[in-house]
Amino acid sequence: MKGEINLCQVEKSYAKEIYRQIKLDILNLKIKDGDFLTLAELADKYSVSKTPVRDALGALEIQGYLKSLPRKGYLVKPVTQRNIRESFQMRFIFEKAAVNLAVKVADDLELESILQLAMKFPDGSQKGNIAEFNELNDMFHMSIIRAAHNSLLIEMSEGIMENLSRILMMDSKNLEFINEKEEHIKIAKALIARDSKKAEELITEHITHLEARVYINESIIV
């Protein structure tokens, strides 16, 4: 009995790690829309039995990343126009709420740290690294959301940022970093000044620019 319990715990641990790695590969486009995944191939890749792989893929299917094809495997579901539209709609709602809450409840040190992140963005004269930019951008926006001190808002916003992650990675090849640093600094300074009206105006304008750029590049819309 003890051996069975230990084996179960090991498989759960493997499933969690496999889930994390596959999800990260999907978000970073190492696994692309339309790719086909099988239990046998992944079990071989991770040197585990099919059970933890099946559990990991099942969790990713529930989250909407995969579609199960009975007796065949799993298809990576593509990002759709509806998913993009709805994700941007929710991002507008969440980040506008976050800046208003942050102005009221965040301490000075939290808001100052957001400005320090903004200062790290490349300006128009720098080429920059796309992967580093995307990581910094996620940190900046999630720092604002965390400064709102609302656990439900944080949890839901993380999901929205993940939903947009693949499309933003596709869009990154068109990113020239023009005005990126300036826009983020302005948002941070409005927060430090505790000017909720200005902060909401700037965050709305910033996300609007991003959404427009995504839709202008029609080749990445599925």
Summary of the structure (lengths in Angstrom):
residues: 222
radius of gyration: 20.0
end to end distance: 50.2
largest distance: 63.9
contacts: 653
relative contact order: 0.12
helix: 73%
strand: 5%
